Amino acid sequence: MNRHELSTEHADLRAAVETFAQTEVAPVIGDFYERGAFPYEIVAKMGRMGLFGLPFPEEHGGMGGDYFALCLALEELARVDSSVAITLEAGVSLGAMPLHRFGTEEQKKTYLPRLTSGEALGAFGLTEPDGGSDAGATKTTARLENGEWVINGTKSFITNSGTDITALVTVTAVTGEREDGRPEISSILVPKGTPGFSVGQKYSKVGWNASDTNELVFEDCRVPEANLVGERGRGYAQFLRILDEGRIAIAALSVGLAQGCVDESVRYAHEREAFGGSIARYQAIQFKIAEMEARTYSARLAYYDAASRMLAGEPFKKEAAIAKLIASNAAMDNARDATQVFGGYGFMNDYAVGRFYRDAKILEIGEGTSEVQKMLIARELGPGPTDGPGRHGMRL
């Protein structure tokens, strides 16, 4: 992939998802959003299009594509609605990808075909009530007892965890203590319906109202020892790998929202008349939309670059953090400016920019806050003095 151009295959995919988003999602998603209802039929259609299988091999039901293809799909979906986009992003990068990257062949054969077809969704249980950015402070525990993991703890803000088609959640849990005294964290697969595993009430959220987000509770939940995902004690390291990739996907989603703000603002500026003509005539409006477009363009190049490095097998941690930081900032700034262009109508949920405004803020928080991205970027700039166990500052 050229870092600034799309291949024929990628261009065709982007166009197909754009058409789907405009014709199948845009006309109906507002109703789902206002009701806080999960759009099962839209998700089923995305499954039939192969979107949930884009970056997975055909042997496991995937499309044999790559991660950049997923990012292009996320951008086009988010131009219309972020709830649908985050359902796809979480289903792929958090639900299925841990099994693809680290699962056993038996786990892959059992679960991946349903996940990659969109027939079922997977979730990733990482965040806890007392631990957001500090994911290493996991309190959920899992102990081995008679060939079974006995899991106890609570997970918060888990996407795709409570739908009728959710099949499993992969949870991080403390499974022992390392030689240096720090907790040993492992990942364990818990199928839906396992005794001791319960899904709490759906959260009342500011945005992403047509996506599924729940609290998860584990009370002496027992699963076979074979449900360990990857190496014991490597759960935290695995999670960091998944998040590095996921930041590129969230950057793509953010770019989609930012572009949607531009699209809606250009259209409205030509339609809205004030003082004898369309407001598109006024330089104040022109300059505002020009800045929105510039932010979007820059953010798109950032995630394209990060994705190309990832696909080439090059280091991409810093570039992924930069892309996520720039793109989420662009989404938030564009949502604010689009609302201003629309004036009072921008504050109404009847208009897409009202949803965009409500959806944008979480992009600066989820899959690593903006502050975490800055920390990661600084660490990648060079070695510096030690700042706490295992942490290094930046030497300028």
C-alpha positions as CSV (number, residue, x, y, z in Angstrom):
1,M,0.0,0.0,0.0
2,N,1.3,3.4,-0.9
3,R,1.0,5.6,2.1
4,H,-1.1,8.2,0.3
5,E,-3.0,6.2,-2.3
6,L,-5.5,3.4,-2.3
7,S,-5.2,0.2,-4.2
8,T,-8.0,-0.8,-6.6
9,E,-9.2,-3.3,-4.0
10,H,-9.2,-0.8,-1.2
11,A,-10.9,1.8,-3.3
12,D,-13.6,-0.6,-4.3
13,L,-14.2,-1.6,-0.7
14,R,-14.3,2.1,0.5
15,A,-16.9,2.9,-2.2
16,A,-19.0,-0.1,-1.3
17,V,-19.1,0.7,2.4
18,E,-19.8,4.4,1.5
19,T,-22.9,3.3,-0.5
20,F,-24.0,1.0,2.3
21,A,-23.6,3.7,5.0
22,Q,-25.5,6.3,2.9
23,T,-28.4,4.0,1.8
24,E,-28.8,1.5,4.6
25,V,-27.6,3.2,7.7
26,A,-28.2,7.0,7.3
27,P,-32.0,6.8,6.7
28,V,-32.7,4.7,9.9
29,I,-30.0,5.1,12.5
30,G,-31.4,8.3,14.1
31,D,-34.4,6.3,15.3
32,F,-32.2,3.6,16.8
33,Y,-30.0,6.2,18.4
34,E,-32.9,8.1,20.1
35,R,-34.4,4.8,21.4
36,G,-31.0,3.5,22.6
37,A,-31.7,0.4,20.6
38,F,-29.1,-1.9,19.1
39,P,-29.4,-2.1,15.3
40,Y,-29.4,-5.9,14.8
41,E,-30.5,-5.8,11.2
42,I,-27.7,-3.3,10.2
43,V,-25.2,-5.5,12.0
44,A,-26.5,-8.6,10.1
45,K,-26.1,-6.7,6.8
46,M,-22.5,-5.8,7.7
47,G,-21.9,-9.4,8.4
48,R,-23.2,-10.5,5.1
49,M,-21.0,-7.9,3.4
50,G,-18.0,-9.5,5.1
51,L,-17.0,-6.5,7.1
52,F,-16.5,-8.4,10.4
53,G,-14.1,-10.7,8.5
54,L,-12.0,-8.1,6.7
55,P,-8.6,-8.7,8.3
56,F,-8.9,-12.4,9.0
57,P,-7.8,-15.4,6.9
58,E,-10.3,-17.3,4.8
59,E,-9.6,-20.5,6.7
60,H,-11.4,-19.0,9.8
61,G,-14.2,-17.5,7.8
62,G,-12.5,-14.2,7.0
63,M,-12.2,-12.2,3.8
64,G,-8.4,-12.5,3.6
65,G,-7.9,-8.8,3.7
66,D,-5.9,-6.6,5.9
67,Y,-6.3,-4.2,8.9
68,F,-6.2,-1.1,6.6
69,A,-9.4,-2.4,4.9
70,L,-11.1,-2.5,8.3
71,C,-10.0,1.1,8.9
72,L,-11.4,2.3,5.5
73,A,-14.7,0.6,6.4
74,L,-14.8,2.2,9.8
75,E,-14.1,5.7,8.3
76,E,-17.0,5.4,5.9
77,L,-19.4,4.1,8.5
78,A,-18.5,6.8,11.0
79,R,-19.2,9.5,8.4
80,V,-22.8,8.6,9.0
81,D,-22.9,7.1,12.5
82,S,-20.4,6.2,15.2
83,S,-22.5,3.6,17.0
84,V,-22.5,1.3,14.0
85,A,-18.8,2.0,13.4
86,I,-17.8,1.2,17.0
87,T,-19.8,-2.0,17.0
88,L,-17.7,-3.2,14.0
89,E,-14.5,-1.9,15.5
90,A,-15.0,-3.5,18.8
91,G,-16.3,-6.7,17.3
92,V,-13.2,-7.1,15.2
93,S,-10.2,-5.6,17.1
94,L,-11.4,-6.4,20.6
95,G,-13.7,-9.3,20.1
96,A,-12.1,-11.5,17.5
97,M,-8.5,-10.2,17.1
98,P,-7.3,-11.5,20.5
99,L,-8.3,-15.0,19.5
100,H,-6.8,-14.6,16.0
101,R,-3.5,-13.3,17.5
102,F,-3.1,-15.4,20.6
103,G,-5.8,-18.2,20.7
104,T,-5.2,-21.9,20.3
105,E,-6.2,-23.7,17.1
106,E,-9.2,-25.2,18.9
107,Q,-10.3,-21.7,20.1
108,K,-10.0,-20.3,16.6
109,K,-12.0,-23.2,15.0
110,T,-14.7,-23.0,17.7
111,Y,-15.3,-19.2,17.7
112,L,-13.7,-17.3,14.8
113,P,-16.1,-18.5,12.0
114,R,-19.1,-17.0,13.9
115,L,-17.2,-13.8,14.9
116,T,-15.8,-13.2,11.4
117,S,-19.2,-13.7,9.7
118,G,-20.9,-11.3,12.1
119,E,-23.3,-14.0,13.2
120,A,-21.9,-13.5,16.7
121,L,-20.0,-10.8,18.6
122,G,-17.1,-11.0,21.0
123,A,-16.1,-8.5,23.7
124,F,-12.9,-7.7,25.6
125,G,-13.2,-7.2,29.3
126,L,-10.3,-5.0,30.4
127,T,-11.5,-1.8,32.1
128,E,-12.6,-2.0,35.7
129,P,-14.5,0.4,38.0
130,D,-11.3,1.6,39.7
131,G,-9.0,1.3,36.8
132,G,-9.3,3.1,33.4
133,S,-6.0,4.2,32.0
134,D,-4.2,2.2,34.7
135,A,-5.0,-1.1,33.1
136,G,-2.1,-2.8,35.0
137,A,-4.0,-2.3,38.3
138,T,-6.4,-5.2,37.5
139,K,-8.3,-6.4,40.5
140,T,-10.3,-9.2,38.8
141,T,-8.7,-12.5,39.8
142,A,-8.6,-16.1,38.4
143,R,-7.3,-19.0,40.3
144,L,-6.8,-22.6,39.1
145,E,-8.9,-25.1,40.9
146,N,-9.4,-28.7,39.7
147,G,-8.5,-27.9,36.1
148,E,-10.8,-24.8,36.0
149,W,-10.2,-21.1,36.2
150,V,-12.4,-19.6,39.0
151,I,-12.9,-15.9,38.1
152,N,-14.1,-13.1,40.4
153,G,-14.3,-9.4,39.7
154,T,-16.1,-6.7,37.8
155,K,-15.5,-5.1,34.4
156,S,-16.8,-1.7,33.2
157,F,-17.8,0.0,29.9
158,I,-17.5,-3.2,27.9
159,T,-18.7,-2.8,24.3
160,N,-20.8,-5.6,22.6
161,S,-21.0,-7.5,25.8
162,G,-24.8,-7.7,26.3
163,T,-26.4,-8.2,22.9
164,D,-28.5,-11.1,21.9
165,I,-25.7,-12.2,19.6
166,T,-22.8,-11.8,22.0
167,A,-21.0,-15.2,22.2
168,L,-18.0,-14.5,24.5
169,V,-15.9,-12.1,26.4
170,T,-12.1,-12.3,26.8
171,V,-11.2,-11.0,30.3
172,T,-7.9,-10.0,31.8
173,A,-7.4,-11.3,35.4
174,V,-4.7,-11.6,38.0
175,T,-3.6,-15.3,37.9
176,G,-0.6,-15.1,40.3
177,E,2.4,-13.0,41.2
178,R,5.5,-12.5,39.1
179,E,9.1,-12.9,40.5
180,D,9.4,-9.1,40.8
181,G,6.3,-8.9,43.0
182,R,4.0,-7.5,40.3
183,P,0.7,-9.2,39.5
184,E,0.7,-11.8,36.8
185,I,-2.1,-10.9,34.4
186,S,-3.6,-13.4,32.0
187,S,-6.4,-13.4,29.4
188,I,-9.2,-15.9,29.7
189,L,-12.1,-16.7,27.4
190,V,-15.6,-16.8,29.0
191,P,-18.5,-17.9,26.9
192,K,-21.9,-16.2,27.3
193,G,-24.2,-18.1,29.6
194,T,-21.4,-19.5,31.8
195,P,-22.7,-19.8,35.4
196,G,-21.3,-17.0,37.6
197,F,-21.0,-14.6,34.6
198,S,-23.7,-11.9,34.5
199,V,-24.2,-8.8,32.4
200,G,-25.3,-5.7,34.3
201,Q,-27.7,-3.0,33.2
202,K,-27.0,-1.1,30.0
203,Y,-25.3,2.3,30.7
204,S,-27.1,5.6,30.1
205,K,-24.5,7.2,27.8
206,V,-24.0,10.7,26.4
207,G,-23.3,9.3,23.0
208,W,-22.9,6.0,21.0
209,N,-26.5,5.4,22.0
210,A,-27.1,2.7,19.4
211,S,-24.1,0.6,20.5
212,D,-24.1,-1.9,23.4
213,T,-22.1,-1.1,26.6
214,N,-22.4,-2.9,29.9
215,E,-20.9,-3.8,33.2
216,L,-19.8,-7.4,33.6
217,V,-19.7,-9.3,36.9
218,F,-17.9,-12.5,37.7
219,E,-18.8,-14.4,40.9
220,D,-17.0,-17.7,41.2
221,C,-17.3,-18.1,37.4
222,R,-15.7,-21.3,36.3
223,V,-14.3,-22.1,32.9
224,P,-11.9,-24.8,31.7
225,E,-8.2,-24.3,32.1
226,A,-8.0,-24.6,28.3
227,N,-9.8,-21.3,28.0
228,L,-6.6,-19.4,28.7
229,V,-5.9,-17.1,25.7
230,G,-2.2,-17.0,24.9
231,E,0.5,-17.5,27.4
232,R,-0.2,-17.4,31.1
233,G,1.1,-14.1,32.5
234,R,1.2,-12.5,29.1
235,G,-2.3,-11.0,29.2
236,Y,-1.2,-7.5,29.8
237,A,1.4,-7.6,27.0
238,Q,-1.2,-9.1,24.6
239,F,-3.6,-6.3,25.5
240,L,-1.0,-3.7,24.7
241,R,-0.4,-5.2,21.2
242,I,-4.2,-5.2,20.6
243,L,-4.5,-1.6,21.8
244,D,-1.7,-0.5,19.5
245,E,-3.6,-1.8,16.5
246,G,-6.9,-0.6,17.9
247,R,-5.7,3.0,18.1
248,I,-5.3,3.0,14.3
249,A,-8.9,1.8,14.0
250,I,-10.2,4.4,16.4
251,A,-8.2,7.1,14.5
252,A,-10.0,5.9,11.3
253,L,-13.4,6.1,13.0
254,S,-12.5,9.6,14.3
255,V,-11.6,10.7,10.8
256,G,-14.9,9.4,9.6
257,L,-16.8,11.5,12.2
258,A,-14.7,14.5,11.3
259,Q,-15.4,14.1,7.6
260,G,-19.1,13.7,8.3
261,C,-19.0,17.1,10.1
262,V,-17.5,18.6,6.9
263,D,-20.0,16.9,4.6
264,E,-23.0,18.1,6.7
265,S,-21.6,21.6,7.1
266,V,-21.0,22.1,3.4
267,R,-24.4,20.9,2.5
268,Y,-26.2,23.0,5.2
269,A,-24.1,26.1,4.4
270,H,-25.5,26.0,0.8
271,E,-29.0,25.3,1.9
272,R,-29.3,27.7,4.8
273,E,-30.3,31.3,3.8
274,A,-29.8,34.3,6.0
275,F,-29.6,38.0,5.2
276,G,-30.6,37.5,1.6
277,G,-28.6,34.5,0.5
278,S,-26.9,31.2,1.6
279,I,-24.5,31.4,4.5
280,A,-21.9,29.7,2.3
281,R,-21.2,33.2,0.9
282,Y,-19.7,34.4,4.2
283,Q,-16.0,34.2,4.8
284,A,-16.5,33.3,8.5
285,I,-18.4,30.1,7.4
286,Q,-15.9,29.4,4.6
287,F,-12.9,29.7,6.9
288,K,-14.5,27.5,9.6
289,I,-15.3,24.7,7.2
290,A,-11.8,25.1,5.6
291,E,-10.2,24.5,9.0
292,M,-12.5,21.4,9.5
293,E,-11.4,20.0,6.2
294,A,-7.7,20.6,6.9
295,R,-8.0,18.8,10.3
296,T,-9.6,15.9,8.6
297,Y,-7.1,15.7,5.8
298,S,-4.2,15.7,8.2
299,A,-5.7,13.1,10.5
300,R,-6.4,10.8,7.6
301,L,-2.8,11.0,6.4
302,A,-1.7,10.1,10.0
303,Y,-3.7,7.0,10.2
304,Y,-2.8,5.9,6.7
305,D,0.8,6.2,7.6
306,A,0.4,4.2,10.9
307,A,-1.5,1.5,9.1
308,S,1.1,1.2,6.3
309,R,3.8,0.8,8.9
310,M,1.9,-1.9,10.7
311,L,1.2,-3.8,7.5
312,A,4.9,-3.5,6.5
313,G,6.0,-5.1,9.8
314,E,7.7,-1.8,10.9
315,P,7.4,-0.3,14.4
316,F,4.2,1.7,14.6
317,K,3.5,2.3,18.3
318,K,4.4,6.0,18.1
319,E,2.6,6.6,14.8
320,A,-0.5,4.9,16.1
321,A,-0.6,7.1,19.1
322,I,0.0,10.2,17.0
323,A,-2.9,9.2,14.6
324,K,-5.2,8.5,17.5
325,L,-4.4,11.8,19.2
326,I,-4.7,13.9,16.1
327,A,-7.8,12.2,14.7
328,S,-9.7,12.3,18.0
329,N,-8.9,16.0,18.5
330,A,-10.1,16.6,14.9
331,A,-13.3,14.8,15.5
332,M,-14.0,16.8,18.7
333,D,-13.1,20.2,17.1
334,N,-15.1,19.5,13.9
335,A,-18.1,18.4,15.9
336,R,-18.0,21.7,17.8
337,D,-17.5,23.8,14.7
338,A,-20.2,21.9,12.7
339,T,-22.7,22.6,15.5
340,Q,-21.8,26.2,15.3
341,V,-22.4,26.3,11.5
342,F,-25.8,24.8,12.1
343,G,-26.6,27.2,14.8
344,G,-29.7,26.2,16.8
345,Y,-30.4,23.3,14.5
346,G,-27.1,21.8,15.5
347,F,-28.4,21.4,19.0
348,M,-31.3,19.3,17.8
349,N,-31.0,15.5,17.6
350,D,-32.9,15.6,14.4
351,Y,-29.7,16.5,12.6
352,A,-26.7,14.3,12.3
353,V,-24.3,16.9,13.7
354,G,-26.2,16.6,17.0
355,R,-25.2,13.0,17.2
356,F,-21.7,13.8,16.0
357,Y,-21.3,16.3,18.9
358,R,-22.5,13.7,21.4
359,D,-20.3,10.9,20.0
360,A,-17.1,12.9,19.5
361,K,-15.9,13.2,23.1
362,I,-15.5,9.5,23.9
363,L,-12.9,9.3,21.0
364,E,-10.6,11.3,23.2
365,I,-11.0,8.8,26.0
366,G,-11.6,5.3,24.7
367,E,-8.7,2.9,23.8
368,G,-6.3,5.3,25.6
369,T,-7.0,8.9,26.6
370,S,-5.3,11.8,24.8
371,E,-3.0,12.1,27.8
372,V,-2.0,8.4,27.4
373,Q,-1.2,9.0,23.7
374,K,1.1,11.9,24.6
375,M,2.8,9.8,27.2
376,L,3.4,7.0,24.6
377,I,4.7,9.5,22.0
378,A,7.1,11.0,24.5
379,R,8.4,7.6,25.6
380,E,9.1,6.7,21.9
381,L,11.2,9.8,21.4
382,G,14.2,8.5,23.3
383,P,15.4,7.1,26.7
384,G,15.3,9.3,29.7
385,P,15.4,9.1,33.5
386,T,13.4,6.4,35.3
387,D,10.1,7.6,36.5
388,G,8.6,4.8,38.6
389,P,8.9,1.0,38.1
390,G,9.2,0.1,34.5
391,R,8.6,3.7,33.3
392,H,11.0,6.0,31.5
393,G,10.7,9.7,30.9
394,M,11.8,11.6,27.9
395,R,15.2,13.3,27.8
396,L,15.2,16.5,25.7
